[in-house]
Amino acid sequence: MSAKPNRTVLGPIFALMVLTLIFGVPVRAEPVVPVHRPKVALVLSGGGALGLAHVGVIQELERMGIRPDMVVGTSMGSVVGGLYASGLDSASLESAVKAVDWSHVFSPAAERSDLTYRQKAQQLDFPVRAGLGVKNGALLLPAGLVSDQALLQELRRFVPIKGSVDSFDRLPIAYRAVATDIETGRAVVLDHGELPMAMRASMAVPGVFAPVNLDGALLVDGGMAANIPISVAREMGADIVIVVATQSALLKTDKISSALDVLGQTVTLLVLANERAQLATLKSSDVLITIDAGSLNAGEFTKGAEFIEAGRRSISTQADALKRIAAERDHKVYVQAPQPAPPVINYVRVSNSSRLDDKVLTRRLEPLIGRQADTSKIHAALNDVYALGPFERVDYALEGQGGKTGLIVRAEDVAPDVGKIRLGLTLSNNGSQGADSTISMDYRTPALDRFGSELQIQATLGDRNSLSGEYFKLLEPSQSWFATMRLNLENRAVDLYKPSGFKIASYELVYGLAALGGGYQIGRFSEIRAQIERGQGRATLKEGLAYPNRIDLDIGRLVGSVGVDSFDSPFFPTKGVRLGARWAEGFEALGDNSNYQTVAGSAFSALSTGRHSLIAGLSGATSLDGRTPVDTLYRLGGAFSLSGYRPDELSGDTFALGQLIYRYRLSEGSAQTLGSKIYVGGTFEAGQVWATRKDFAISDLRYGASVYVGADTALGPMFLAVGRADDGRQAVYVFLGRPF
């Protein structure tokens, strides 16, 4: 088939020939120049939670038909911009921002369900969460208050593009993130690599998140160098720049009253200085959209919907200028491209900077092999590794090699030789009945071997003085089998009371104890253990009248115990159970004063709906044979344990206690006071202590009730409670420590 002449081409040629014949000179035909469509860049500033308003602006721009050719962002602007540039449409962008668990991002402790039974027991033993590093006798401050473990996972969860990108120009929208080199103070433009890590580096707020080491540079939040990076957009070839800027408000003089206020104002001034320098470069063709968030502030991350609406409103002030830009755009309907099916993971490789054996980590990752790379399952496995304890961050990347896909896990222990020390203060104030206080210390070494063995030392000073050390030896990679060696010295008062609550005598108990044992951790929720204990001590009468004046103690016993703990929180649980049983038998042949046998058990269950939670508990113990020695007598009394009575007021070798604890959460999400969740509630308790098992009688039960306010803080659970007993006695309790 012959080709038809191209009339579009022949027409100009024929006209040229005619003009040449008429005028006798050749005339040059000018080429048809296509109309230039200006390149539009969207520049998104930092500003903490205020940056969530960028989502609303993007939605309005798309509604007007403006989809930028490039996106440049700093800090929170880099996060919103990176998600947008990676392929999320504006609706998906809003869903992603609202779905982020911001409270977990800024409090990324390992989920309790990922902890071993020992770690859960340590939480109960010492409730203080905040601690300091210790190396060669010196205290070390952390590089950031918050680990970025949860932040990175949230970013990876929503970014459609997995793995490294050789150029961010190849994203659906060309993209740049801006960070600050903490060594030089210069802006660093991130244009390739792993997109989530670039976004993370750009929002490494100094003092909150640790700096990120990328390509040999230590990077922090880009707002310190270029909070509104207009110059970066120019370098990318932008003809028109649309800037979305949050407002950095300066404090008035009367509001600057502390060192933190001065520090915050100084940072704001530095950010404003670089913002002004960048804004001065705007041209008449550019557009500046300033976010008016009203009374919302930069820390209210849970108010995403309100920030997005503020972004939508803020665009109205520049409607005319944006319409002119929209008129030059091609009005296509942009549909989010379908994502390819995730690859199957063929192998796992670990990059591990801790002392732990790689096998300890890979055992928790092996279930992923042979399965599709599901982000949620990968994160669950990484959290399992993170819960082992020594890691600052456990992150991952996917790699292709020889037609196979590998999961590369980076487990970063930034301080493998650093132990951790925590300090605590336990207070109990019973109004007119007196106050008790104890200063405590807990120190744990870093991993001592490849399986994660450790030495834990605890000390208390106050109404109860003690010093203990336990070597916990893990025997294999699964961290199930273990052996223990423990030494304990203790000095405390043992008070005797009349039924009316009047103290009639007080003994001073001093003893030392050594224990050697072992056991098996069953999954993450249970443990069985056995040990032999040897010790000596004495109880000396110090106050009042009682017989005898001195009791010598010789301890030689076997102890077995089993425990189950599936509570989702050690002190404010909403679901799960906590069960425990303990058997002890003293033998004269082992050096004990007498032959005896005791058994104790407890069971707690928690359930909740909405903000309401209820904990039901039942506990008891008795002597099966012989007489219980004075150092192990069972005691009741105090808040939540027969409220209205003094702590440990009732004692004997048999006891029973039932508890109902109701709790209502006042604070919503991360709207908390000093980072703490606030609760109110009430308790009802019924129990009694009998001198011997033969004296047991239900008719002897005593009753107590209380109302309380509680807070879950970094220092531990704090309570203010008012209790009343059935005999009319009342007490006010203020305490920091275990509530039940």
C-alpha positions, 0 to 999 in steps of 0.5 A, a space after each residue: 500500500 502506497 503512502 499518501 502525501 503528508 499535506 501538513 508538510 507539503 503545504 509550507 513547501 509549496 508556499 515557499 516555492 511560490 514566494 521564491 518565483 514571485 520575489 526571486 529570493 528564497 524565504 525561510 520557513 519558521 518552525 512551529 514552536 510548541 507553547 511552553 508549559 511552566 514547570 510547577 514545584 510544590 514546596 512544603 515547610 516543616 512545622 510539626 503537626 501543623 504540617 498535616 495541613 499540607 494534605 488539605 492544600 494538596 487536595 484543593 490543588 488537585 480539585 483545581 487541576 494543579 498537580 505539581 511537576 515536583 515536590 520539595 519538603 522539609 521535616 513534616 513537609 518532607 513526609 507529606 510530600 514524600 508520600 504524595 510523590 511516591 504515588 498516593 493520591 490525595 484521598 489516600 494521603 488523607 487516609 494515611 495521615 489519619 491512620 498513623 498511630 502518633 501516640 506510638 510514634 512518640 512513645 515507641 516502647 516494645 509492645 508488651 506482647 513481644 516481651 519475654 516473661 522475664 522482661 514482663 516480670 522486670 516491668 512489675 519489679 521496677 516500674 520506672 521506664 526512663 533510664 540513662 546509659 552507663 559506660 565505664 562508670 559515667 552516665 550517658 544521655 541518649 542521642 534522642 528522647 524517642 527511638 525512631 523504630 515506630 516512626 520508620 515503620 509507619 513511613 514504610 507502611 504507607 510508602 508504595 515504593 519498596 527498596 532503594 531508588 537511584 533517583 527520586 526523579 523517577 518517582 511518580 512526582 520528582 521529589 527532594 527532602 531537605 535535612 541539616 548536616 549537624 556538623 556543618 549546619 548546611 542544608 543537605 538535599 536528599 535525592 536518592 536512596 530509600 524514600 522512608 529513610 530520607 523522610 525520616 532524616 528530614 524530620 530528625 527533630 534535635 533532642 527528640 529523634 536521634 540524628 541519622 547517619 547517611 553517606 557519612 553525614 550526621 543529619 537532623 531536621 531540615 528546618 534548622 537550615 532550610 525550613 522553606 526550601 525554595 532554592 532547591 525547587 529552583 535548582 530542579 528547574 521550577 518556573 513557578 513555585 507554590 509554597 505552603 508555609 506553616 506559621 512559627 509563632 514567637 512567644 511574648 516576653 511575659 510567656 518566656 519564664 523558663 530555660 525551656 522557653 528560652 531554648 524553644 524561642 531560640 530555635 524558632 528564631 533560627 528557623 524564622 531567619 532561614 525562612 525569611 531568606 528563602 521567602 525573599 526569593 519569591 517572584 511575582 509568578 509564585 504563590 505563597 499559601 500560609 496555613 492558618 491553623 487557628 488555636 491548633 498547635 504543633 504538638 497535636 498530631 492526633 487532630 489530623 482531620 482538623 489540620 487538613 480542614 485548616 489546609 483546605 481553608 487556607 488556600 482560599 486567599 490565593 484562589 485567583 493566582 492558583 486559577 491562573 496556574 490551573 489554566 495552563 495545566 492539562 486537566 487530567 484525572 489522576 488515578 493512583 496506579 495499582 501496585 504490583 504484587 509483593 515479591 516472595 521472600 526467598 532468604 533473610 540476612 541480618 546485619 547485627 551490631 549487637 553482641 547477640 548471636 545472629 541466630 537469636 535474631 534469625 529465629 524470629 525472622 525465619 517464618 517470613 521466608 517463603 511468604 509474600 513480603 507483607 509489610 504488617 508481618 515484616 513489622 511484627 517480626 522486626 518488633 519481635 527482634 526489637 523487643 530483645 532489648 539492646 537495639 536503637 532501631 531494627 529496620 529492613 530493606 528488600 534486595 533482588 539478587 539472582 532472581 531471588 528477593 532477600 529481606 535485609 534486616 539492620 539491627 542497630 545497637 548504637 551502644 553495645 557496651 552500655 548498661 542502663 540505670 534507672 532511679 525510682 521513688 516509691 511513696 506511700 502516705 496514709 494521712 495521720 497514720 504515717 508515710 513510707 518512702 523508698 529510693 530505689 535503683 535498678 542497673 542492668 548490664 548490656 548483653 554479656 554473651 551471644 544469647 543475651 545473658 545479663 546481670 541485674 543489680 537492685 538497691 533500695 534505701 528507706 523504710 525498706 533497705 535491700 541490695 540484690 544481684 541476679 545473674 540470668 544466664 540464657 542457654 540457647 538461641 531461643 532464650 527459653 532455657 535459663 539458669 540463675 544465681 541470686 544474692 540478696 541482703 535485706 533490712 526491714 521492719 515487721 510491725 505487729 498491730 491490734 485489730 483496732 489498728 494500734 501498733 503494739 510492737 515492731 521487729 527489725 528483720 535482717 537477713 541474707 539469702 543466696 539462691 541457685 536455680 533454673 527454668 524454662 520460658 514458655 513462649 512469651 507469656 509463661 515461665 516455670 522455675 525451680 531453685 534452692 535457697 540458703 540464708 541466715 538472719 534474725 528478727 530483733 524486737 525494737 519497739 513495744 512488747 512481744 515475745 520472743 525478743 529475738 528470733 534467729 533465722 536459718 533458711 534452707 528451702 526448695 522453691 518452685 514457681 510458675 507464672 503466666 502474664 498476658 496483660 497488655 499493660 503491667 499496671 493499667 491493663 485492658 485485657 489479658 490475665 496474670 496467673 501465678 503459683 508458688 510452692 516452698 518447702 523448708 528442710 532442716 537437712 538443708 539448714 532450715 529452722 524447721 520442716 514446713 511447706 507453703 503454697 500460694 497462688 493468684 489470678 487476675 483478669 482484665 477486660 474493657 470496653 471503650 474507656 471502661 476497664 475492670 480487673 478482677 483478682 483472687 489470691 491466697 496462700 497457706 501453710 500446708 505443713 509446719 510453721 511459716 517462718 517470720 521472713 515469709 509470713 503473708 501480709 495484707 493492708 493498704 491501698 487496693 489490698 484492704 483499703 483503710 488499713 495500713 500497708 502490711 498491717 495484717 500478718 499470718 501464715 494463711 490469707 485470702 483476698 478478692 479484689 474488683 478494680 474499676 477504671 475509667 480513662 479520662 484522657 483521649 489518645 495522646 491528649 495527655 498530661 505530661 505524656 501520661 494517661 489519666 484515670 479515675 476509678 474505684 475498688 472493692 476488696 474482701 480479705 483476711 489473714 489468719 494465724 494458721 490454716 485451722 483458723 480460716 473462716 469466711 465469717 472473719 472476712 474484712 472489707 475495704 473500698 477506695 476511690 482513686 485518681 491514677 496516672 501512667 507516667 515514665 516514673 511509674 504508676 502514680 495514685 491518689 486514693 481515699 480508702 475506707 474499711 468496714 470498721 470505719 477506719 479511713 486512710 489517704 494514700 499517695 503512692 508511686 508503685 505497683 497498684 495490685 
